[in-house]
Amino acid sequence: MAEVHFTSWLRELVPDGPVMARGATVGDALAAVFADKPHVRGYVLDERGSLRKHVCVFADGARLPCDATLGHPISAEAKLYVMQALSGG
């Protein structure tokens, strides 16, 4: 199962440490997390089911492009990091 890590801005919603989830894609793994913790979904996905503008996901150390994140294939041993994207100058 993939390890899904959430950064501190979601610590009140998810437990410390990784959440284990099955899935062939990032979207599948997140759907498994949301099935168990539905209150997290709205912080990660918008009302259309797309990744929120200020959320980014890293899979096995690589930042995924926002428009392709949910369909990105992952292995059963993947490590996913869901975090708030930062911008500024």
N, C-alpha and C positions, 0 to 999 in steps of 0.2 A: 504494500500500500504506500501511496505517496505521503510524505510529510508536508503538511500545510502549516506554515508559520505566519502569524499575524503580528505586525509591529505594535508598539505600545499604544498607539492611538485607538486600537480596538481591544485593549487589555480588559476593559470592563465587560466586553461582550463575549470574549473567548478566553478559555483558561490559559494560564502560563504554559509555555511549552507547545510543541506541535500537536496538531489534530491529524489523525490518520484518516485517509480517504482513498477510496478506489476510484479509478477512472482511466480512460484511455487518452483523455485530453484534459487540459487545464479546466475547461468548462465542466466536464464530467466530475472532476475531483471537487470543484467548488460546489456543484449541485449536491454532491454527497454531504458536504459540510453543511450546506443550507438546509438539507432535509432534517438534519439533527439539530441545527441551530438557525431556525428561520429568521430570527431577529437580526442576524448578521448580513443577510442578503442586501437589504436596502443601503447599507454602508458601502458595499462593494459594487453592486450593479444598479443601474438606473431603472426607471419604470419600463423601459423597452427591453430590459435584459442585457444591455450592453455594459461593458466596464465603465465605471464612472470616470469622468475627465481627470480627476486628481488621484486616481489609484493606478499603481503600476505593479506588475507581477514579474518576479524573477523566477526562472526555472533552471535549476542546477547551475546557478551562478550567472546566467545570461538574462539581461533585461529583454522582455518580450515586447514587440511592437503592439501598441494599444489596440489597433484594429484587427490583429491576428491572435491576440492572447487567448481567448476562450477556445479557439479551435486548435491550439498548439498541442501536438501529440506529446505525451509523457510516458515514461517507463513506470513500472510498479515501484521502483526505488527512488523516484524523483523527489526532489526537495523544492517546494514552492514557497516563495516569500511574497506575501501580499502587504503592500505598504502605500503610504500616502506619497504621491509624487510631489516633489518640491520644485518651485520655479522662482525666478527672481534674478537679480543682477549682481 
